[in-house]
C-alpha cells in the first residue's frame, strides 16, 4: 500500500522546512490581517472629517478680477486671480489684504 503523505506530523518529520514554512505563512497572514484592519480604520477616520472648512456666504472680489485658485487656511481664505494678485480674506468674507505677484 502507498504511504499517506497528507498527515502533517509525518510530512513535518520528512521535510523539516515545512514547519518553518508554516510559521512564515501564518505570520504573513497575521500581518496582512492587521494591515487591512489599519487601512480600514484610517479610511474610516479620514473620511469622517469634514471636506471643507466653514465658508462665508459670499466673497466679493474686486472689479475685473477672476479667480484662478482658492486656498483655505485655518483662519484665512486666499484667492489667486488671473492677473496675479493674491487676495486674503478672513472667515467672515471681508478682504484683509492683497498683494501683486511679480512674474
C-alpha positions in Angstrom: 0.0 0.0 0.0 1.1 3.5 -0.7 2.2 5.8 2.1 -0.3 8.5 3.1 1.5 11.9 2.9 -1.5 14.0 4.0 -0.7 13.7 7.7 1.0 16.9 8.9 3.2 15.3 11.5 4.5 12.7 9.1 5.2 15.3 6.5 6.9 17.6 9.1 9.3 14.8 10.1 10.1 14.0 6.4 10.7 17.7 5.5 11.8 19.8 8.5 11.5 23.1 6.5 7.7 22.6 6.3 7.3 23.8 10.0 9.3 26.9 9.2 7.3 27.5 6.0 4.0 27.1 8.0 5.2 29.6 10.6 6.1 32.1 7.8 2.7 31.7 6.1 0.9 32.1 9.4 2.9 35.2 10.2 2.3 36.7 6.8 -1.4 36.1 7.2 -1.5 37.8 10.6 0.5 40.8 9.3 -1.9 41.1 6.3 -4.9 40.9 8.5 -3.6 43.6 10.9 -2.6 45.7 7.9 -6.2 45.5 6.5 -7.6 46.5 9.8 -5.3 49.5 10.0 -6.2 50.6 6.4 -9.9 50.4 7.1 -9.5 52.3 10.4 -7.5 55.0 8.7 -10.1 55.4 5.9 -12.9 55.5 8.4 -11.2 58.2 10.5 -10.1 60.3 7.5 -13.4 60.1 5.6 -15.4 61.1 8.6 -13.7 64.5 8.7 -15.4 67.5 7.0 -14.2 68.0 3.5 -14.1 71.8 3.5 -13.9 74.4 6.3 -16.9 76.5 7.1 -17.2 79.1 4.4 -18.8 82.6 4.4 -22.0 83.1 2.4 -20.3 85.4 -0.2 -16.8 86.7 -1.0 -16.7 89.9 -3.0 -13.9 90.2 -5.5 -12.5 93.5 -6.7 -13.6 94.9 -10.1 -12.5 92.8 -13.1 -10.9 90.1 -11.0 -11.3 86.5 -12.0 -10.4 83.6 -9.7 -7.6 81.2 -10.7 -7.2 79.3 -7.4 -8.6 79.3 -3.9 -6.8 78.0 -0.8 -8.2 77.6 2.7 -6.1 78.2 5.8 -7.2 77.8 9.4 -8.4 81.4 9.7 -8.0 82.8 6.2 -9.1 82.3 2.6 -6.5 83.0 0.0 -7.6 83.8 -3.6 -5.3 84.0 -6.6 -6.6 85.9 -9.5 -5.9 85.6 -13.2 -4.0 89.0 -13.1 -1.6 87.5 -10.5 -3.0 89.2 -7.4 -3.2 87.4 -4.1 -6.3 88.4 -2.1 -6.6 87.4 1.6 -10.0 87.2 3.2 -10.9 86.4 6.8 -13.5 83.8 7.8 -16.3 86.3 7.5 -15.5 87.0 3.9 -14.1 90.5 4.2 -10.9 91.5 2.4 -8.0 91.7 4.8 -5.2 92.4 2.3 -3.9 91.9 -1.2 -0.6 91.8 -3.0 0.6 91.6 -6.6 2.9 88.8 -7.7 5.9 89.7 -9.9 6.4 87.4 -12.9 
